[in-house]
């Protein structure tokens, strides 16, 4: 039995109402970080859709991963992580993105990230441009006249199955 339960939600991009589980996961963060996470999510939906969104709660952070297909690791485009003081927007293939403003940070083989500290950071045109480049590089296309859809999967922890140890003595 899996230690996670999945919830899958399909829907057109506008409006980008967050699932209740995401709000529950974000509850432990300050209001500013909650708003920043939700604003970043809304921006990503506007720029990446159609896409797949995978939401899960980690011990130290909440993760929102976005991909071109249901394969979040193989086809990952970007990831949002909520921290106590900021939100990080990471790009799986950030090394391939043109960044004339010099926003991308990181020294790994492929991954690059931008640290978002305020709602104004989310509204920067350079962030939107990076998301558009990432969408193009991932091969995500939009059909004219069709409403782009975001498929959201929420990973929720469930109670671990108790191992049926044999009783040795009665």
C-alpha positions as CSV (number, residue, x, y, z in Angstrom):
1,X,0.0,0.0,0.0
2,X,1.3,3.5,-0.9
3,X,2.2,6.0,1.8
4,X,0.6,8.7,-0.4
5,X,-2.9,9.3,-1.7
6,X,-3.3,11.2,-5.0
7,X,-6.0,13.7,-5.9
8,X,-6.2,14.7,-9.5
9,X,-8.1,17.8,-10.6
10,X,-8.5,18.9,-14.2
11,X,-9.7,22.3,-15.2
12,X,-9.2,25.3,-17.5
13,X,-6.7,27.8,-16.4
14,X,-8.8,30.8,-15.4
15,X,-9.7,30.9,-12.6
16,X,-6.7,29.3,-10.9
17,X,-8.4,28.4,-7.6
18,X,-5.9,26.6,-5.4
19,X,-6.9,23.1,-4.1
20,X,-7.8,23.0,-0.4
21,X,-4.9,20.7,0.3
22,X,-2.4,23.4,-1.0
23,X,-3.9,26.0,1.3
24,X,-3.6,23.4,4.2
25,X,0.0,22.8,3.3
26,X,0.8,26.5,3.2
27,X,-1.0,27.2,6.5
28,X,2.3,26.9,8.5
29,X,3.9,29.8,6.5
30,X,3.6,33.5,7.1
31,X,0.8,35.2,5.2
32,X,3.3,37.0,2.9
33,X,4.9,33.7,1.8
34,X,1.4,32.2,1.3
35,X,0.4,35.1,-1.0
36,X,3.7,34.9,-2.8
37,X,3.4,31.2,-3.5
38,X,-0.2,31.6,-4.8
39,X,0.8,34.5,-7.0
40,X,3.7,32.5,-8.4
41,X,1.3,29.6,-9.1
42,X,-1.1,31.9,-10.9
43,X,1.6,33.3,-13.1
44,X,2.9,29.8,-14.0
45,X,-0.6,28.7,-14.9
46,X,-1.0,31.8,-17.2
47,X,2.4,31.1,-18.9
48,X,2.8,27.3,-18.9
49,X,-0.7,25.9,-19.5
50,X,-1.5,23.4,-20.8
51,X,0.7,21.6,-18.2
52,X,0.7,19.2,-15.3
53,X,1.1,20.5,-11.7
54,X,2.2,18.2,-8.9
55,X,1.8,19.5,-5.3
56,X,3.4,17.8,-2.3
57,X,4.3,18.7,1.2
58,X,7.8,18.1,2.5
59,X,9.0,18.4,6.1
60,X,10.7,21.7,5.5
61,X,8.9,23.1,2.3
62,X,5.9,22.9,0.1
63,X,6.7,21.9,-3.5
64,X,4.7,22.7,-6.7
65,X,6.3,21.0,-9.7
66,X,5.3,21.7,-13.3
67,X,5.9,19.5,-16.3
68,X,4.9,19.1,-19.9
69,X,3.5,15.6,-19.2
70,X,2.5,13.5,-16.1
71,X,6.2,12.5,-15.8
72,X,7.3,15.3,-13.4
73,X,11.0,14.3,-13.2
74,X,11.6,13.4,-16.8
75,X,9.6,16.2,-18.3
76,X,9.9,18.9,-15.6
77,X,9.8,22.5,-16.6
78,X,9.9,24.4,-13.3
79,X,9.3,24.0,-9.6
80,X,8.1,26.4,-6.9
81,X,9.2,25.9,-3.3
82,X,7.9,27.8,-0.3
83,X,10.3,28.7,2.5
84,X,9.8,30.7,5.7
85,X,11.1,34.0,4.2
86,X,10.8,33.6,0.5
87,X,9.7,31.5,-2.5
88,X,12.1,29.9,-5.0
89,X,11.2,29.5,-8.7
90,X,13.5,26.8,-10.1
91,X,14.0,25.8,-13.7
92,X,14.9,22.2,-14.5
93,X,16.8,23.3,-17.6
94,X,17.7,26.8,-16.4
95,X,21.1,26.6,-17.9
96,X,19.5,26.7,-21.3
97,X,17.5,30.0,-20.7
98,X,18.7,33.4,-21.9
99,X,18.9,35.6,-18.8
100,X,19.9,39.2,-19.8
101,X,18.7,40.6,-16.4
102,X,21.0,38.1,-14.5
103,X,18.2,36.8,-12.3
104,X,19.0,33.1,-12.4
105,X,21.2,31.8,-9.6
106,X,22.9,28.4,-9.2
107,X,25.9,26.5,-10.3
108,X,24.6,23.0,-11.0
109,X,24.7,21.2,-14.3
110,X,21.3,22.2,-15.4
111,X,19.1,23.6,-12.6
112,X,18.8,27.4,-12.0
113,X,16.6,29.3,-9.7
114,X,15.2,32.8,-8.9
115,X,14.5,33.8,-5.3
116,X,11.3,35.7,-5.0
117,X,10.9,37.9,-1.9
118,X,7.8,40.0,-2.8
119,X,4.8,40.2,-5.0
120,X,6.6,42.8,-7.1
121,X,9.2,40.2,-7.9
122,X,6.5,37.9,-9.4
123,X,5.3,40.8,-11.5
124,X,8.6,41.4,-13.2
125,X,8.5,41.0,-17.0
126,X,11.8,39.1,-16.8
127,X,10.2,36.3,-14.8
128,X,7.4,36.0,-17.3
129,X,10.0,35.9,-20.1
130,X,11.9,33.1,-18.4
131,X,8.7,31.1,-18.0
132,X,7.9,31.6,-21.7
133,X,11.3,30.4,-22.7
134,X,11.0,27.4,-20.5
135,X,7.6,26.5,-22.0
136,X,9.0,26.8,-25.5
137,X,12.1,24.7,-24.6
138,X,9.8,22.0,-23.1
139,X,7.7,21.9,-26.3
140,X,4.5,23.0,-24.7
141,X,2.2,24.5,-27.3
142,X,-1.1,26.1,-27.1
143,X,-3.9,25.5,-29.6
144,X,-5.8,28.5,-30.9
145,X,-9.2,28.8,-29.5
146,X,-8.8,26.1,-26.9
147,X,-8.8,26.9,-23.2
148,X,-5.5,25.7,-21.8
149,X,-5.9,23.1,-19.0
150,X,-3.8,22.4,-15.9
151,X,-3.9,18.9,-14.5
152,X,-3.2,19.1,-10.8
153,X,-2.1,16.2,-8.7
154,X,-1.9,16.6,-4.9
155,X,0.2,14.1,-3.0
156,X,-1.2,13.6,0.5
157,X,0.4,11.6,3.3
158,X,-1.7,8.8,4.6
159,X,-1.2,6.7,7.7
160,X,1.5,4.2,7.1
161,X,0.4,0.6,7.0
162,X,1.1,-1.3,10.2
163,X,3.4,-4.3,9.5
164,X,1.7,-7.5,10.8
165,X,4.4,-8.7,13.1
166,X,3.8,-12.3,14.3
167,X,2.9,-12.7,17.9
168,X,5.4,-15.0,19.6
169,X,3.8,-15.3,22.9
170,X,0.3,-15.2,24.0
